[in-house]
Amino acid sequence: MASGRVVITRTLAADAAQALWRDERIQPLLERIRPELILEHTPLDFPSYPYEWPAEMLHAAAELTLELAMALLASGLGLKDATPYNVLFRGPDPVFVDVLSVEQRDPRDPLWRAYAQFVRTFLLPLAVWKRFGLAPGEVLLARRDGLEPEDLYGWLGWRRLLPPWLSLVTMPVVLGARRRDDLSIYRPRRLREPEQARFVLGALFRSLKRTLRKLAPPPRRSAWTAYAETRTHYSEEQAQAKDRFVSSALEEFRPRRVLDIGANVGRFSAMAARRGASVVAIDCDAAVVGQTWRMACRDRLDILPLVVNLARPTPAVGWRNAECLSFLDRARGRFDLVLMLALVHHLVVTERIPLEEIVSLAAEFTTDLAVIEFVAPQDPMFQRIARGREHLHRDLIPQEFESACRARFAILRSETLPGSFRTLYLLRRSG
């Protein structure tokens, strides 16, 4: 807790606990469970879920879970589960939040019953990302408890005899088939001496640590990872003008919480974080989000990068869609400034979303300001994504965009980038 790796947790004082008993919203729950004590932990600013993390963040959460399990071993304690849902992120840093998963361990028990869950939810999703490029979000959104070895066994073919598949997939499938109806495998096993059990568990954790190290995700390239270096539709003069416009807004208004939508590798997220803002940076490309996380860790910036497609944002999931809130529900009204740079034309052309809807959503996210970049159909990138259909968007002119903005915002200032068909707008939410 002192290092920030486990959420700071305390027992609620008697007077504060009594106040909860008088709260009409909470009283029915307390009467039903009759708690012996009530714990309170420091809240984290923006919750995120494993299916929104790039592989780099899933790996960091796995490292934290394993380090905690190893540290608890020396104190006669253990983790009764090992799921990424036990972890949240404070900026780029993982924080273990499920303190109730720590339990007293049978000192002569050599088994870690959370082992299979650790493999399913951490190791196998990391392995399929590293070997096949299947992002963790594509696995964990559909499969809360990760990948079963049986799921992969048939896909792998001859690869099932190679590491890491041999130990993580093939052996569990083969041995499990032989003992499928043998319930004795779930009975407690106790060694003669506690030191023996601790030695066996220590060896298991060290083996998992070696496997996890081998599955560390390397930087992965995509069509967008080198966007800033390879772009041809932006001159250096235009890029500098854009930097000045955004920097001026950040300096003038000093927002505390910023949402950067379509953040790419986090250039403007870093600009905001270096001025003291806490930033949530979203992009639909897992590779660029991974790069943003690496940059935030390296430079110690308060940036939480997430794999979120604004056109198809993370839905609410779980029992009655109430266990994990949708991204929109978590983000509404949480930010002082929203950045939507080089994004609107993608939403209009590729996703067929009307301007009014895009501006309205920006107004739902921010309590104050927005910086939005308007790109006209004459722009080379617009024409590239329109693929000869830019005539369908001939009515997309600055006046039309400004009219859409004025329904929800006041336009504080705007600037057309020199020699371009791109205009930046600084907006203040009205009403």
N, C-alpha and C positions, 0 to 999 in steps of 0.2 A: 504493500500500500504506500509506503514511504517513497518508493521509486516511481509510483504512478502506473505500475504494470497491473495491479489489481485495484479495482475501484475502492475508494476510501469508504469504509462502512463502519457504522457505530450502532450501538444499542440505543434505541430511543429513550430519552429520559421519561420518568414517570408522569410528569405533568404534561409533556407533549403526547404521550400515549393516551392519557385521559382525554385530551382534546380530540383525539381521533375517535374515541368512543362516543363523543357528543356530535360527531359529524354525521348527518343523516345519510350521506352518500356511502359512507364506509361502515357505519354501525352494523348493517345486516351481515356483512362479510365477517366482521369480528365476532359477532354472536354465533355464527355458524361454526367457525374454526377454533374459537377460544384460544388464541395464541398465548404461549408462555412468555414470549418476548417479541418485540417488534424491532426490526432492523431498518436502518435508513442509510442509503448511499448517496454520494455526491452525483447529481445528474450530469449526463453528458449532453452537449448542446444539440447534436443532430444524430438521431439513431439511423443506422444503416444495417443492411442484412447481407448475408454471405453471397446471395445471388446478384448483388450489385457490386461486388468487389472484383477487381482484376486478380489474376493468379498471384501476383506479387503480394497482395494484401491477404489472400487466403493462406499463403505460405507463412507470412508474418504471424497470423493468428495461430497457425499450427505450431510454430516455434514457441510462442508464448504458452500454449496449452501444455506442450511437452516439458518445457522448462519448469512450469509450475508443478506438474506431476512429479518430476524428479526432485524438486526442492521439498515437496511435502513428504516424500518417502522417508527422509531422515527424521521427521517429527512424528512418525507413526500415523500419518494421515494419507489420504488418497483422493482421487477424483472419481466419483461414481459415474460420470459421463464425460465424453470428450467430443463435443459438437461445436462447430463454428458459431452457433447461436449463443454460446456462452461468452462471446467476445463482441465488443463494440470498438469503434475507433474514435480517438480524440485527435483531430487533425489526421496526420499519417500514422499515428502511434496506436497499436492495439492495446486494449484494456480489458482484462478479464473481469466480467461483471456478475457472474452467477456464483456468488460466494457459498450458496447453499448446496452446490455440487461437491464441496469439500466435506469429507466425512472421516470418521475414525476408521482406521483400517485394521482388519484382523492381522495381528503381527506375524502369524504363521501361514498366511495365505499368499501363495506365490503368483496368483493370477491378477491381471488387470482387466476387469470385465468391460472396461470402456475401449479395449484394444480394437475390436471389430468396428466400433463406431468411428474411431479415429481413422482407421483405414478407409472406410466407406465415404466419410465426409471430407477428409483432408487428402490422404495420399492418392487415392484413385482419381479424384477430380484433377489433382495436380499432374498426375501421370498422363492423363488423356490430353491435357492442355499442352504439355511439353512434347508429347510424341505425335499428336494428331491435330493440335490447334483448336480443340473444342473448349470454348471458354467456360469457366466455372459457373457463370450465370446460366448458361444453356443447360447445365446439368442440375444445379441446385434449385432452380425455380420450379422445375417439374418434379424433382425428387428431393424432398426435404431431408431424407436420411441418406442422401448420396447414392453412390453406385454399388451394387452388389457384385461380388466377383463373378457370379453366374451371368450377370448382364454382359460382361466383357469377354468371357471365356469363348463364346462362339464367334465374336468379332475378330479375335486376335489371330486365328489361324496358327501358323508355325511360330509366330512371335510369342505365343504363350509359354514357350520353353526358354525365353530370354529374360534377364532381369530388366525391370523390377517385376514383370508379370509373373514369373515363376513362383515367387514367394507371396505376392499380393493377390494373385488370381488363381493360378493353376493348382497349387497345393491346397488352398482352402476348398476349391470346388471338388477335387478328387477325394480329399479326406472327409469332407462333409457328406459326400454321397455315400461313403461307406458307413457313416455313423449317423445317418439322418434320423433314425428312430431311437437312437441310444440317448435316453434322457440322463444317463449317469454323467455325461460330460458337463452338466450344469450343477452338479453337486459340489459343495465346497471341498477343496483339497488343502490339507494342512501338512506342512513339513514339521520336522521334529523341533527345529530351532528357529526363532525369529530371524537370526542372522542369515540363515539359508534362504528364507523367503525374500528378504531384502536384497540379497545378492542376485537372485533370479530376476526380480523386478528391475533392479538396476541394469542388468545385462539387457533386458528387453527394451528399456528406455534408451539405452545407448545405441542399440541396433536400429530403433525407430529414428533416432537422431541422425544416424548415418544415411538411412534411406531418405529422410526428409532433405538432407543436404544435397543428395544426388538429384532430387526432384525440384531444386530451386529453379524457378522460371527464368530463362535467359531473356534479355531484351528481344522483343519480337517486332519485326517490321510489318507494316501494313501500308495501304495506299495513302494513309494520312500521317504516318509517323514523321516523314520528312517534308511535310507540307510547307513549313516555313522556309526551308532551304531550297526547295525545287519550284516554288510558285513562280509563274510567269505573268500572272495578271496583276501583280503588285510591284511597283517600283520601290526602291529603297526610300525615295522621298515620300511616297504615299505611306509606307509602313511607319516612318518616323512621325508623320503628321497624325496617324492613328494613335500611336503611342502617346503623343503630346495631349491629344484630346482626352483620352482615358485617364492619363496621369493627372491632368488638370482637374477633372471631376473628383478623383480620389483625394487630391490635396485639398480641394475646396471644402468638401463635405465630410471627409473622414468617416465613411461608413464602417460600422462595427461588424456587420454580417453581410457577406456578399455571396450571391449565387451566380456562378459563371456557367452559362448554358452553351454547349458546343465548345468546350474549353480547349480542345485539341491537346497539345502537350503542356498547357498551363502557363503560357506566357503572361496573360493578363491576370490570371489567378495569383501568380507570384508577385506581380506588380501591386495587387491589392493587399496581399499578405505582408509584404515588406512595409506597408504603411499601417500595419496594426490590425487589419481586418481578419476575421475568421471566415474562411472561404470554403464553400462546397462547390466543387468543380465537376460537372457532369459531361459525358460524351458517350456516344453509342459504340465507339471503337475501343475494344478492350486493350489493344496494344498501346494506344496513346494514353489511356488512363493509367496503364502500368508505368509508362514513362513519367507521367505527372507525379505518381506516387514516389518513384525513385528520386525525382528532383526535390520534392517536398521533404523527404527524409534527409537527403544530402545537405540541403540548405537550412534545415530545421524551420520550415515554414508551416503555419497553421492552415493547411489545405487538406480537405477530405475529398479525394477523387473517387467518383463512382461511375460505374457503367450503367448509364440510364439513357434511353432513347426518348426524347421529349414527345415525339409523335406517338410512341407506344410506351408510356411510362410504366414503371413497376406497379403491378396491381396490388390490391389488398389480398392477402392469402391466409390460409389456415382455417381453423374451425370458424364457420360463419363469417369468413373473411374478416375476422377481428383479431387474429393473433399478431399479424404483421401489417401495419398500415401501408397504404399506397404511397408512392413518392409524392403525389400531389397533396395528399392529406398532411404529410409531414412538412411540406415546403410552403404551404399557403401562409402568408403573413409572417414568415420567419426571417425575412431579409430586408436590410436597409437599401441595398442596391442590387439590381439584376443586370448582368451583362449578357447581351445577345448580339455577338459580333460575328459577321460572316455566316449567319445562320438563317435569317428570315427567308432568303430566296430558296434555300434547300427545302424548307417546310412548305413554301408555296408551290414550288415546281414538282418536287419529288413526292411529297406527301399530300398535295392538293388541299392544303389547309388555308382558309381565307385569312386575309390580313387582320380583319377585326378579331378573329378568334385568337390569333397569336398575340396581339396587343392586349387583349382581355386577360389572357393567362399570365402575361408579364405583370399586369396590374394586381393579379391575385397573389403573386409571389412576393412583391415588394410592398413595404409600408411607406416608402418614400420615393426612391429614385430608380431610373433605368437608363442604361446606355444601349441603344439599338442601332445597328448598322443596316441601312437600306441599300439594296443593290438593284439597279435598274436592268431591264432586259437587254440593254446594249452592252452590258459588261461581258467580257470574254468567259468568265466562269459561269455566269448565268446561261450563256449560249451553249456552253459545254454540257451542262446538266439538262438543259431543255431539249438538246438533240434535234435541233431544227424546228422546234415547236414554240419558239419564243413569241411568235405572232399570237399565240393563244393568250399571252400575258401583256399585250400591247397597252392595256389600260393601267398597267402597274407603273405609275408615275409618282414622283415625290409628293405631289399634291394629294394623291389618293392615300398615300401612306400617312401623311400629316393629318388628313381628315380622320383616319382610323385612330390615330394617336390622341387627337383632341377629345374623343369620347371618354377617355379614361385618364389622360395626362395633360399637363401643361408643358409646352415645349420651351425649355429654358434657353437652349441654344442649339445650333446645328452647324456642321461644317462639311462641305464637299471636299473629298480628298483630291489634291491637284491632279488634273489630267485624267480623271476617272469618272465613272458613273456610280460612284459610291458616296453616300452621305451618312455622317454620324449624327445622331440626335441624343441630346441629354434631356431626359423627361422627368417631370415631377408628378407623382400621383395626385390626382384631384379628387375631391369629394370624400 
